[in-house]
Amino acid sequence: MTLVKSAAYQVRLARTSEDLRAAQRLRYDVFITELGGSGPLVDHAHKLEIDKFDDFVDHLLLIDTKTGQTVGVYRLLRRDMADRAGGFYSENEYDLSKLKSSGCPILELGRSCLHPAYRGGTAMHQLWSGLAAYVALHKIEILFGVASFHGTDINTLAQPLSMLHHHHLAPPEFRVIALPEAYQNMNLIEETSLDRRSAMIQIPSLIKAYLRLGGFVGDGAFIDHDFNTTDVCVMLDISCLSERKWKMFGGDTR
């Protein structure tokens, strides 16, 4: 299914095993080679980043129409898919009970990445436009998923994690919490002592993009040693977006 098409890009769902391999190759390049991650199903011989959820999700692909290369991906997991998969990926890190019992149609986002040559331009907006079309098609109300800071040294991440805790914590009815075995308190610096500029510089651009749309985070970070990341659970209530923010997200007029 093609969701968005422009002169430079096509955004569509993976249809074939080769589409899936293209997504897994890009994920390997970014998460394994570039960021130093690992995982039990990673295929180093063929340079594929694989995990057990890949067979249950929709893979959203951003394709350069000139080269045919897959240059961006998102992994999308709806509630019905998660039921077949045995749960959401994020449940490996967070207790999602409040989110799952909200009664809202929810969509988990994961494995988002862009080829390095396509960062900083319009590619991410094109990928988001495809995501917005998918959200509208399936009448999704809440997006969520783990988003990552590179590295696991909490001392270096104290400013941005504290910023998220003090200013972007989810409302109680949606406040998922990191699992106790790897829970990391994000309230590391008093609000009055925060260096807001330094904190915002350290927050990854994808997380900042969600925050600009009104996104919020769960209680606690999760230390993921396999992927060499410190993760936060980010949520975005699509149903509350203004028309202006919906268009910022990439959606058509509602």
LOSEFI-692854 format. One line per field, with one value per residue (C-alpha): residue in one letter; x negated, y, z. Coordinates in Angstrom, 3 decimals, always signed. Each point is the difference from the previous one (the first is absolute). Example, Ala and Ser with C-alpha at 12.3 -4.5 7.8 and 13.67 -1.06 7.14 Angstrom:
# residues 2
seza	A:S
c1	-12.300:-1.370
c2	-4.500:+3.440
c3	+7.800:-0.660
This chain:
# residues 254
seza	M:T:L:V:K:S:A:A:Y:Q:V:R:L:A:R:T:S:E:D:L:R:A:A:Q:R:L:R:Y:D:V:F:I:T:E:L:G:G:S:G:P:L:V:D:H:A:H:K:L:E:I:D:K:F:D:D:F:V:D:H:L:L:L:I:D:T:K:T:G:Q:T:V:G:V:Y:R:L:L:R:R:D:M:A:D:R:A:G:G:F:Y:S:E:N:E:Y:D:L:S:K:L:K:S:S:G:C:P:I:L:E:L:G:R:S:C:L:H:P:A:Y:R:G:G:T:A:M:H:Q:L:W:S:G:L:A:A:Y:V:A:L:H:K:I:E:I:L:F:G:V:A:S:F:H:G:T:D:I:N:T:L:A:Q:P:L:S:M:L:H:H:H:H:L:A:P:P:E:F:R:V:I:A:L:P:E:A:Y:Q:N:M:N:L:I:E:E:T:S:L:D:R:R:S:A:M:I:Q:I:P:S:L:I:K:A:Y:L:R:L:G:G:F:V:G:D:G:A:F:I:D:H:D:F:N:T:T:D:V:C:V:M:L:D:I:S:C:L:S:E:R:K:W:K:M:F:G:G:D:T:R
c1	+0.000:-1.403:+0.875:-1.882:-1.735:-2.012:-2.601:-2.822:+1.529:+2.538:+1.327:+1.630:+0.361:-2.332:+1.563:-2.672:-2.785:-2.492:+1.780:-0.414:-3.682:-0.535:+1.475:-2.114:-3.170:+0.595:+0.711:-3.254:-1.960:+1.473:+0.583:-2.844:-2.799:+0.569:+1.310:-1.696:+3.118:+0.539:+2.743:+0.581:+1.355:-2.361:-1.419:-3.523:-0.903:+2.697:+0.064:+3.665:+1.470:+2.777:+2.280:+3.045:+2.538:-0.950:+2.477:+2.971:-0.362:+0.481:-3.334:+0.288:-2.647:-1.330:-1.375:-2.142:+1.841:-3.169:-2.081:+2.683:-1.896:+1.809:-1.332:+2.391:+2.130:+2.570:+1.369:+3.738:+1.808:+3.748:+1.889:+1.326:-3.516:-1.405:+2.586:-1.340:-3.620:+0.459:-0.170:-1.571:-3.762:+0.094:+1.309:-3.566:-0.841:+3.211:+3.197:+2.588:+3.073:+1.363:-0.424:+1.533:+3.000:+0.687:+2.489:-1.755:-1.234:-3.772:-2.968:-3.533:-2.831:-3.435:-3.324:+0.267:-3.126:-1.291:-3.029:-2.675:-0.015:+3.696:-0.026:+0.648:+2.133:+3.575:-0.312:+1.285:+2.982:+0.828:-0.188:+2.269:+2.474:+0.228:+0.425:+2.787:+1.801:-0.284:+1.301:+3.002:+0.699:+0.111:+1.618:-2.843:+0.287:-3.213:-3.509:-2.655:-3.362:-3.437:-2.376:-3.672:-2.902:-3.312:-2.041:+0.741:-1.991:+2.740:-2.268:-0.399:+3.780:+1.089:+0.976:+2.246:+1.609:+0.797:+1.406:+2.366:+1.033:+0.740:+1.620:+1.286:+1.264:+3.149:+3.308:+0.795:+2.544:-2.658:-3.116:-1.667:-2.915:-3.357:-0.345:-1.699:-2.963:-1.401:+1.934:-2.026:+1.402:+0.026:+0.351:-3.753:-0.296:+2.315:+2.107:-1.506:-3.499:+0.748:-1.998:+2.880:-2.123:-2.501:+2.816:+1.776:-3.233:-0.459:+3.541:+0.005:+1.740:+2.708:+1.014:-0.011:+2.260:+2.551:-0.216:+0.682:+3.238:+1.025:-1.527:-0.853:-2.041:+0.574:-1.363:-3.643:-2.568:-1.079:-3.659:-0.353:-3.501:+0.562:+0.599:-2.330:+2.860:+1.994:+3.656:+3.044:+3.579:+1.453:+3.743:+1.972:+3.770:+0.917:+3.641:-1.009:-2.145:+1.124:+0.365:-3.315:-1.853:+1.652:-1.407:-3.399:+0.203:+0.552:+3.728:+2.502:+2.863:+2.381
c2	+0.000:+3.392:+2.714:+3.041:+0.675:+3.020:+0.702:-0.996:-2.613:-2.744:-1.062:-3.415:-3.151:-2.927:-2.548:-2.618:-1.824:+2.224:+3.088:-1.436:-0.740:+3.573:+1.289:-2.386:+0.985:+3.680:-0.763:-1.973:+2.893:+2.474:-1.939:-2.523:+1.564:+3.677:-0.178:-3.171:-1.989:-3.741:-2.583:-3.757:-0.269:+2.447:-1.575:+1.378:-2.165:+1.596:+3.319:-0.235:+1.332:-2.502:-0.627:-2.110:+2.774:+0.451:-2.620:+1.636:+3.706:+2.335:+1.343:+3.575:+0.709:+3.296:-0.675:+2.314:-0.113:+0.773:-2.865:-2.349:-0.188:-0.285:+2.984:+0.181:-2.399:-0.185:-3.154:+0.210:-2.293:+0.328:-1.577:-2.915:-0.725:+0.140:-2.545:-2.414:+0.831:-0.623:+3.663:+3.304:+0.405:+2.781:-2.481:-1.321:+3.335:+1.596:-0.952:+1.143:-0.891:+3.548:+0.553:-3.347:+0.504:+3.541:-1.212:+2.058:-1.485:-0.107:-0.474:-0.859:+1.579:-1.566:-0.380:+3.477:+0.957:+1.872:-0.627:+2.549:+1.696:+0.865:+1.563:+3.694:+0.442:-0.804:-3.787:-0.266:+2.204:-2.263:-3.044:+1.718:+0.820:-3.709:-0.705:+2.607:-1.677:-3.368:+1.516:+1.490:-3.264:-2.027:+2.737:-0.043:+2.355:-0.571:-0.623:-1.365:-1.691:+0.008:+2.685:-0.043:+2.039:-1.450:-1.458:-1.232:+2.471:+1.596:+2.744:+1.417:-0.196:+1.536:+3.359:-1.240:-2.781:+2.460:+2.429:-2.688:-0.906:+3.553:+1.349:-2.863:-2.733:-1.755:+0.673:-2.642:-1.846:-0.727:-0.143:-3.296:-0.975:-1.616:-3.586:-0.242:-2.110:+2.851:+3.037:+3.199:+2.958:+3.069:+2.508:+0.453:+3.800:+2.408:+2.062:+3.249:-1.274:-1.129:+1.457:-0.025:+0.895:-2.764:-2.467:+0.751:-0.303:-3.524:-1.180:-1.939:+1.734:-2.670:+0.381:+3.794:-0.303:-1.980:+2.497:+2.912:-1.730:-0.368:-3.392:-1.169:-2.747:-2.796:-0.356:-1.022:-0.815:-3.522:-0.951:-2.185:-1.459:-2.100:+3.113:+2.242:+2.428:+1.646:-0.204:+2.067:-0.836:+2.815:+0.401:+2.324:+0.453:+0.478:+0.673:+3.199:+1.491:+3.337:+0.316:+1.877:-2.716:-2.754:+1.651:+0.333:-3.742:-0.450:-0.563:+1.305:+2.267:-1.877
c3	+0.000:-1.054:+2.525:-1.340:-3.317:-1.120:-2.651:+2.338:+2.303:+0.323:+3.405:+0.093:+2.036:-0.592:-2.341:-0.602:+1.801:-1.834:+1.363:+3.489:-0.612:-1.198:+3.263:+2.049:-1.891:+0.698:+3.655:+0.187:-1.492:+2.494:+3.222:-0.170:-2.074:+0.812:+3.572:+1.230:+0.903:-0.017:+0.513:+0.089:-3.564:-1.733:-3.165:-0.228:-2.988:-2.163:+1.920:+0.994:+3.255:+0.737:+2.955:+0.821:-0.694:-3.656:-1.226:+1.765:-0.799:-2.931:-1.254:-1.276:-2.643:-1.344:-3.481:-2.111:-3.323:-1.962:+1.392:+1.285:+3.298:+3.332:+1.957:+2.943:+2.014:+2.769:+1.563:+0.774:+2.437:+0.533:+2.919:-2.087:-1.273:+3.541:+1.133:-2.620:+0.839:+3.713:+0.973:-0.969:-0.372:+2.624:+2.578:+0.201:+1.644:+1.318:+1.786:-2.553:+2.078:+0.153:-3.722:-0.958:+2.282:-1.252:-2.605:-2.690:-3.301:+0.457:-2.328:+1.052:-1.985:-0.050:-1.800:-1.538:-1.912:-3.032:-2.183:+1.065:-3.416:+0.346:+3.440:+0.475:-3.118:-0.976:+0.260:+3.573:-0.814:-2.933:+2.262:+2.516:-2.780:-0.730:+3.698:+0.214:-2.904:+1.766:+3.251:-1.797:-1.846:+3.215:+2.138:+2.521:+2.987:+1.946:-1.301:+2.328:+0.004:+1.534:-1.229:+0.791:+1.258:-1.189:+2.828:+3.514:+2.131:+2.075:+1.316:-3.515:-0.572:+3.297:-1.528:-2.842:+2.063:+2.784:-2.562:-1.268:+3.541:+1.108:-3.167:-2.157:+2.320:-1.219:+1.754:+2.651:-2.162:-2.664:+2.189:-0.849:+2.232:-0.741:+1.210:+3.400:-1.119:-2.095:+1.305:+0.008:+1.912:-2.273:+2.835:+0.286:+0.195:+1.788:-2.381:+1.276:-0.842:-3.558:-2.861:-2.471:-3.016:+0.687:+0.656:-3.279:-1.988:+1.365:-0.753:-3.308:-2.886:-0.331:+3.649:-0.359:-3.038:+2.011:+2.866:-2.368:-0.971:+3.641:+0.747:+3.492:+1.659:+2.478:+3.515:+0.007:-2.644:-0.949:-0.433:-3.105:+0.053:-3.151:-2.096:+2.052:+0.615:+2.747:-1.004:+0.853:-0.912:-2.090:-0.578:-2.260:+0.214:-3.655:+0.851:+1.828:-2.776:-1.375:-3.767:-0.090:+1.909:-2.055:-3.126:+1.721:+0.563:-3.723:-0.173:-2.525:+1.023:+2.291
